[in-house]
Amino acid sequence: MVQPHRMFFHYSEFPLSRRTLFTGTLIMLGIGYLFAMIQIYAAHSGRDGKPGLSAADIAVAYSGNPEATKLEAALLGPMSGMLPINERGDIIGWVRRGADPAEFEERIKSVIESRCLACHDGSNPHIANLDGVEHVAELAEIDTGMTLYTLVRVSHIHMFGMTFIFFIMGMIFSHAYVRPIWFKSAVIALPFCALILDVGSWYMTKIFPAFAWVVMVGGGLMGLSFAIQWIISMYQIWFYKFTARESSDEAPAT
C-alpha cells in the first residue's frame, strides 16, 4: 500500500489557530493588493489625456511624451485631482506660453503655494520640488519619462516586495488540494515569471513604447495568480472537506 506523502498537509489537518493565521494573512494581503491596484491606476491613468488606464498611459509613464512637459503630464495624470480644472488650466497655459517668470509671480505662484507645497516643498528628494519658479521651470521641460535611476530604484523595491508577497501566498496555497499537480505548480510559479516579465518590460518600454502592452500583460498575470491562490486557499481553509483518498494522491512517484 502506498503511504501518503506527508510533506503535504491540508488545511483541515491544521489546528484552528493556524487556519486563523492563514486567514488573517490572506485578508491583509488581499486588501493590500487592492490598494496597490488603486495606486497604480491613480498614478498612471489619464497621462495620455484620456480617462482610464491604457497602454498609452503606461508608455507615457516610462518613455515620456514628446508633445508635453513633465509638469503637464503630472497635472493631466496622477495630480489631476489635486486642484480645480481652472487652476490646472492656468498652470498648463503658463507652461505652453513659455513659462515666463513674471507671469509665474503674478498668477501661478499663489496656486502652487496653496495646492502643491504641502507635499512638493523640496523636503522629500523623491518628490518633485515646486518651491520657486526655478524648480517649477525644470518641470516645464519635455517629458522624457522615468529616469534610469528611478527605474532601478523602483525595480529592486518592487521585486523584493512582490517576491515576499508571493512567497507567502505560495506557502499558504501549497496546502490546498488542487489537481492536476502541474497546474498547482504553474499557478505558484506564474507570478515570479510575470514579475520578471513586468519589470524587464519597464526598461524596454523606455526605449520602445509598444512594450507597454507587455507591462500590462505581466501585471495581469500576477493579478490572475494572486486571485486564484487567494480564492482557492480561503475556500479550502474553511469549507473544503479533505478525504483520505485525496491524501493518497499526494504520494511520491514510484
SULFEN-V370222 format. One record per backbone hydrogen bond with DSSP energy under -0.5 kcal/mol. NH is the residue of the N-H (numbers start at 1). CO is the residue of the C=O. If there is no record, write none. Layout:
# SULFEN-V370222
nh	co
NH	CO
NH	CO
This chain:
# SULFEN-V370222
nh	co
5	247
6	4
8	5
9	7
11	175
13	10
14	11
18	15
19	15
20	16
21	17
22	18
23	19
24	20
25	21
26	22
27	23
28	24
29	25
30	26
31	27
32	28
33	29
34	30
35	31
36	32
37	33
38	34
39	35
40	36
41	37
42	38
43	39
44	40
45	41
46	52
47	44
49	46
58	54
59	55
60	56
61	57
62	58
63	59
64	59
64	60
65	143
68	65
70	141
71	139
73	69
74	70
75	71
76	72
77	73
78	43
79	74
80	77
82	79
83	80
88	84
89	85
90	86
91	87
92	88
93	89
94	90
95	91
96	92
97	93
98	95
99	94
104	100
105	101
106	102
107	103
108	103
108	104
109	104
112	108
113	109
114	110
115	111
116	112
117	112
119	116
120	116
121	119
125	123
127	124
130	120
130	128
132	130
135	132
136	132
137	133
138	134
139	135
139	136
140	137
141	138
143	65
143	68
146	61
151	147
152	148
153	149
154	150
155	151
156	152
157	153
158	154
159	155
160	156
161	157
162	158
163	159
164	160
165	161
166	162
167	163
168	164
169	165
170	166
171	167
172	168
173	169
174	170
175	172
176	173
178	176
183	180
184	180
185	181
186	182
187	183
188	184
189	185
190	186
191	187
192	189
193	189
194	190
195	191
196	192
197	193
198	194
199	195
200	196
201	197
202	198
202	199
203	199
204	200
205	201
206	202
207	203
207	204
208	204
209	207
211	208
212	209
213	210
214	211
215	211
216	212
217	213
218	214
219	215
220	216
221	217
222	218
223	219
224	220
225	221
226	222
227	223
228	224
229	225
230	226
231	227
232	228
233	229
234	230
235	231
236	232
237	233
238	234
239	235
240	235
242	240
247	243
248	244
249	245
249	246
250	247
251	248
